[in-house]
Amino acid sequence: MNFSDINYFAILVAALSSFMLGDIWYSKIMFKQAWLESCGLTELDLQSANPKWIFGGSFACVFSAAFILCLFLGNDAGVAQSIGTGFAIGLFLVSSSLGLSYIYEQRPAKLFLINSGFSILQFSLMGFILGVWP
């Protein structure tokens, strides 16, 4: 794939979609409390964290993931293939890597399910956006 053929705006939107999904997924109406408990964190821990570092670092990570997904998909992938590829990456690459770490770190299965579920949806959503964008 030629770097001049890359739709950087689509990558930006795909990366920003991760933030919107995370805002819902890790909200009070979804998994925030279970996630905090499983991580051993409190609301106070979240409030004392440096938001520039958290959101800046998070954006750099999701932008690079969306960029690599775009390169991986190429220009000819359709919507279904892009969603399927994103789903497979979330399930088989990200979740298996998280699972390996969580097993050795003896982290709760609940935390694995929350974070793994997010990753699967995140990559599926990014795949959808990259696949539907011209």
Contacts in CASP RR format, 6 or more apart in sequence:
PFRMAT RR
TARGET T0000
AUTHOR 0000-0000-0000
METHOD contacts of the structure
MODEL  1
MNFSDINYFAILVAALSSFMLGDIWYSKIMFKQAWLESCGLTELDLQSAN
PKWIFGGSFACVFSAAFILCLFLGNDAGVAQSIGTGFAIGLFLVSSSLGL
SYIYEQRPAKLFLINSGFSILQFSLMGFILGVWP
1 71 0 8 1.000
1 74 0 8 1.000
1 75 0 8 1.000
5 75 0 8 1.000
6 67 0 8 1.000
6 70 0 8 1.000
6 71 0 8 1.000
7 70 0 8 1.000
7 130 0 8 1.000
7 133 0 8 1.000
7 134 0 8 1.000
9 133 0 8 1.000
10 70 0 8 1.000
10 129 0 8 1.000
10 130 0 8 1.000
10 133 0 8 1.000
11 63 0 8 1.000
11 66 0 8 1.000
11 67 0 8 1.000
11 70 0 8 1.000
11 130 0 8 1.000
12 63 0 8 1.000
12 66 0 8 1.000
13 129 0 8 1.000
13 133 0 8 1.000
14 66 0 8 1.000
14 69 0 8 1.000
14 70 0 8 1.000
14 125 0 8 1.000
14 126 0 8 1.000
14 127 0 8 1.000
14 129 0 8 1.000
14 130 0 8 1.000
15 59 0 8 1.000
15 62 0 8 1.000
15 63 0 8 1.000
15 65 0 8 1.000
15 66 0 8 1.000
15 126 0 8 1.000
17 125 0 8 1.000
17 126 0 8 1.000
17 129 0 8 1.000
18 62 0 8 1.000
18 65 0 8 1.000
18 66 0 8 1.000
18 122 0 8 1.000
18 125 0 8 1.000
18 126 0 8 1.000
19 55 0 8 1.000
19 58 0 8 1.000
19 59 0 8 1.000
19 62 0 8 1.000
21 118 0 8 1.000
21 121 0 8 1.000
21 122 0 8 1.000
21 125 0 8 1.000
22 118 0 8 1.000
22 122 0 8 1.000
24 30 0 8 1.000
25 31 0 8 1.000
25 114 0 8 1.000
25 118 0 8 1.000
25 121 0 8 1.000
26 32 0 8 1.000
26 35 0 8 1.000
26 118 0 8 1.000
31 114 0 8 1.000
34 110 0 8 1.000
34 114 0 8 1.000
35 111 0 8 1.000
35 114 0 8 1.000
35 115 0 8 1.000
36 42 0 8 1.000
36 43 0 8 1.000
36 46 0 8 1.000
38 107 0 8 1.000
38 108 0 8 1.000
38 110 0 8 1.000
38 111 0 8 1.000
38 114 0 8 1.000
39 111 0 8 1.000
62 122 0 8 1.000
62 126 0 8 1.000
65 123 0 8 1.000
65 126 0 8 1.000
66 126 0 8 1.000
66 130 0 8 1.000
69 85 0 8 1.000
69 86 0 8 1.000
69 89 0 8 1.000
69 123 0 8 1.000
69 126 0 8 1.000
69 127 0 8 1.000
69 130 0 8 1.000
70 130 0 8 1.000
72 85 0 8 1.000
73 81 0 8 1.000
73 82 0 8 1.000
73 85 0 8 1.000
73 127 0 8 1.000
73 130 0 8 1.000
73 131 0 8 1.000
77 85 0 8 1.000
77 130 0 8 1.000
77 131 0 8 1.000
78 131 0 8 1.000
79 128 0 8 1.000
79 131 0 8 1.000
79 132 0 8 1.000
81 131 0 8 1.000
82 127 0 8 1.000
82 128 0 8 1.000
82 130 0 8 1.000
82 131 0 8 1.000
82 132 0 8 1.000
83 124 0 8 1.000
83 127 0 8 1.000
83 128 0 8 1.000
83 131 0 8 1.000
84 124 0 8 1.000
84 127 0 8 1.000
85 127 0 8 1.000
86 123 0 8 1.000
86 124 0 8 1.000
86 126 0 8 1.000
86 127 0 8 1.000
87 120 0 8 1.000
87 123 0 8 1.000
87 124 0 8 1.000
89 123 0 8 1.000
90 116 0 8 1.000
90 119 0 8 1.000
90 120 0 8 1.000
90 122 0 8 1.000
90 123 0 8 1.000
90 124 0 8 1.000
91 120 0 8 1.000
94 116 0 8 1.000
94 119 0 8 1.000
94 120 0 8 1.000
94 123 0 8 1.000
95 112 0 8 1.000
95 116 0 8 1.000
95 117 0 8 1.000
95 119 0 8 1.000
95 120 0 8 1.000
98 112 0 8 1.000
98 115 0 8 1.000
98 116 0 8 1.000
98 119 0 8 1.000
99 112 0 8 1.000
99 116 0 8 1.000
101 107 0 8 1.000
102 109 0 8 1.000
102 111 0 8 1.000
102 112 0 8 1.000
END
